[in-house]
């Protein structure tokens, strides 16, 4: 019940023009703060200027979709201090996972801000997701996929 109330509040805030954002904390450059979807997307501007696009399976829907965003490694380089060893990702539904840099480098996840070219609303488990670039078709590989929906906070760890 509490989760539904928080989810509805987040949806209402996005409807009233508040820009979607996530919190970053831990071993970051500067103080803990929120970063907007626009700021996340601007991480791509320091590279080739375009968001990375990938067409991949969505674990919960068992179908494919087109996603756009920035490499998680680029996001970590932009906001984290030197020698970040892992990140802890918290979702709005209280899901928490820690990903070490080895796993991040292995799967090349994208910090996704768009699905089918449009920003992802809270009610569709946005505003930010993490998905992998690689599509794995074997059922036993699904458990190794990195997919996190409704990202609320990323904590950088050393």
C-alpha positions as CSV (number, residue, x, y, z in Angstrom):
1,X,0.0,0.0,0.0
2,X,2.8,2.4,0.9
3,X,4.5,1.7,-2.4
4,X,1.3,2.5,-4.3
5,X,1.0,5.8,-2.5
6,X,4.6,6.8,-3.3
7,X,4.1,5.7,-6.9
8,X,1.0,7.8,-7.3
9,X,2.7,10.8,-5.7
10,X,5.6,10.4,-8.1
11,X,3.2,10.2,-11.1
12,X,1.4,13.3,-9.9
13,X,4.6,15.3,-9.6
14,X,5.6,14.3,-13.1
15,X,2.2,15.4,-14.4
16,X,2.6,18.9,-12.9
17,X,5.8,19.6,-14.9
18,X,8.4,18.5,-12.4
19,X,11.3,17.1,-14.4
20,X,12.0,13.5,-13.8
21,X,15.1,12.9,-11.7
22,X,17.1,10.4,-9.7
23,X,19.3,10.8,-6.6
24,X,23.0,10.2,-6.6
25,X,25.1,9.8,-3.5
26,X,28.1,8.1,-2.0
27,X,31.5,8.5,-3.5
28,X,30.6,11.2,-6.0
29,X,32.1,14.5,-7.1
30,X,30.3,17.1,-5.0
31,X,27.5,16.7,-2.6
32,X,24.6,14.2,-2.8
33,X,22.0,15.5,-5.1
34,X,19.4,14.8,-7.7
35,X,20.2,14.7,-11.4
36,X,17.5,15.2,-14.1
37,X,16.9,13.0,-17.1
38,X,18.2,15.9,-19.2
39,X,21.4,15.9,-17.2
40,X,21.7,12.1,-17.6
41,X,21.2,12.4,-21.3
42,X,23.8,15.2,-21.6
43,X,26.4,12.6,-20.6
44,X,26.2,11.4,-24.2
45,X,27.0,14.9,-25.4
46,X,30.6,14.5,-24.1
47,X,31.0,11.5,-26.4
48,X,29.5,11.4,-29.9
49,X,26.6,13.5,-29.0
50,X,23.9,10.8,-29.4
51,X,22.1,8.6,-27.1
52,X,22.9,4.9,-27.4
53,X,20.1,2.9,-28.9
54,X,19.4,-0.7,-28.3
55,X,16.6,-3.1,-29.3
56,X,16.4,-5.7,-26.5
57,X,14.1,-8.0,-24.7
58,X,12.2,-6.8,-21.7
59,X,12.3,-9.4,-19.0
60,X,8.9,-8.8,-17.5
61,X,7.0,-8.3,-20.7
62,X,8.8,-11.1,-22.6
63,X,8.9,-8.9,-25.7
64,X,11.4,-6.6,-27.3
65,X,11.5,-2.8,-27.2
66,X,13.7,0.0,-28.4
67,X,15.6,1.8,-25.6
68,X,17.9,4.9,-25.6
69,X,20.2,6.2,-22.9
70,X,23.8,6.5,-21.9
71,X,26.4,3.8,-21.0
72,X,26.3,3.3,-17.3
73,X,30.1,3.4,-17.3
74,X,30.0,6.9,-18.8
75,X,27.5,8.0,-16.1
76,X,29.8,6.6,-13.4
77,X,32.8,8.4,-14.9
78,X,30.9,11.7,-15.0
79,X,29.6,11.7,-11.4
80,X,31.7,9.2,-9.4
81,X,35.1,9.8,-7.8
82,X,38.1,7.9,-9.1
83,X,38.2,4.2,-8.4
84,X,34.5,3.5,-7.9
85,X,34.3,-0.3,-7.3
86,X,30.5,-0.7,-7.4
87,X,27.2,1.0,-7.4
88,X,24.1,0.3,-5.4
89,X,20.8,0.9,-7.3
90,X,17.6,1.5,-5.4
91,X,14.2,1.4,-7.2
92,X,10.9,2.9,-6.3
93,X,9.5,-0.6,-5.4
94,X,12.3,-1.0,-2.8
95,X,14.3,-3.3,-5.0
96,X,18.0,-2.9,-4.2
97,X,21.0,-4.4,-6.0
98,X,24.7,-3.8,-5.9
99,X,26.6,-4.1,-9.2
100,X,30.4,-4.3,-9.2
101,X,32.3,-2.7,-12.0
102,X,33.4,-6.1,-13.3
103,X,29.7,-6.9,-14.0
104,X,29.0,-3.5,-15.3
105,X,31.9,-3.8,-17.8
106,X,30.8,-7.4,-18.7
107,X,27.2,-6.5,-19.6
108,X,27.7,-2.9,-20.8
109,X,24.4,-1.7,-19.3
110,X,22.7,1.5,-20.4
111,X,21.1,4.0,-18.1
112,X,17.9,4.2,-20.1
113,X,15.9,7.4,-20.3
114,X,13.7,6.6,-23.3
115,X,11.6,3.7,-24.6
116,X,10.4,3.8,-28.2
117,X,12.0,7.3,-28.4
118,X,9.9,8.8,-25.6
119,X,10.8,9.6,-22.0
120,X,9.6,6.8,-19.7
121,X,6.8,8.0,-17.3
122,X,6.7,6.8,-13.7
123,X,3.5,4.8,-14.4
124,X,5.5,2.8,-17.0
125,X,8.3,2.2,-14.4
126,X,10.5,5.2,-15.3
127,X,11.9,7.7,-15.3
128,X,15.1,5.8,-15.6
129,X,15.9,2.1,-16.1
130,X,19.0,0.0,-16.5
131,X,19.1,-2.6,-19.3
132,X,21.9,-4.5,-21.0
133,X,23.1,-4.0,-24.5
134,X,23.3,-7.7,-25.3
135,X,20.2,-9.9,-26.0
136,X,20.4,-13.3,-24.4
137,X,18.0,-15.8,-25.8
138,X,18.6,-18.8,-23.6
139,X,16.2,-19.0,-20.5
140,X,19.1,-19.8,-18.2
141,X,20.9,-16.6,-19.3
142,X,17.9,-14.4,-18.3
143,X,18.9,-14.5,-14.6
144,X,22.3,-13.0,-15.5
145,X,20.7,-10.1,-17.4
146,X,20.9,-6.7,-15.8
147,X,17.5,-5.0,-15.9
148,X,16.4,-2.6,-13.2
149,X,13.1,-0.6,-13.5
150,X,12.0,2.6,-11.8
151,X,15.5,3.7,-10.6
152,X,15.2,6.1,-7.7
153,X,18.8,6.4,-6.5
154,X,22.3,5.3,-7.4
155,X,24.9,5.1,-4.7
156,X,28.6,5.1,-5.7
157,X,30.8,2.8,-3.6
158,X,34.6,2.5,-3.3
